[in-house]
């Protein structure tokens, strides 16, 4: 549920938070926020959403988070920041269904996959916003690393044969990259497919994730996502696009 999907900006009043209600402060197109939404949806945890204008942040939100970042999870007098910390908390607080591997080694391998995607995201963003073509090599290299890791696991997903924590931590960045590519910001740069034909395990994983009911519930319309990217690249992000 949402207080409103439209963003709260500078000059707005803080919406009151009812006792016992879990509130997620976010932004519709933020992959870090989507991580938390995916976990909340997978565990069927009731919550409300308050979206924040990240270029014109309300004073009341800056008092909660001095850096003004999202996501932030709040309930009663409690607050948590950073997507991975929030998702770990939710998996322990609401243990069913479990999303993390319970076996320590398998959990560590999953964290390696998440770290690989962190590197991939850095290379990708620098590739599409800068002029250093070597960053495209980094994108391709990290995709190959993901392919090798998924192949070594011998499972359909990074968390097993169905999506789990690792998949939900990775997927939001795939959606962002797909939207950037569809926006046309690659014109004049080397051609790059999100997942190449010589990566069959990742290709099959992508199909499985797109068909996952939790992903479907938590994803934005691609048209809206692409139009948001276009507005962002013009340095005038329309956080309420499509509403």
Protein Blocks (a to p, Z undefined) as FASTA:
>chain_A
ZZblcdcdehiacddddehiacddddfklmklmmmmmmmmmnopacddddddfklccfkl
mmmmmnopacdddehjbccehjklmmmmmmmmmmcccfbdfbfklmmmmmmmmmmmmmmm
mmmmmmmmmmbfklmmmmmmmmmmmmmmmmmnopabfnbjbdcfklmmmmmmmmmmmmmm
mnopmgoiacddfbafklmklmmmmmmmmmpmklmmmpccfklmmmmmmmmmnopacfkg
oZZ
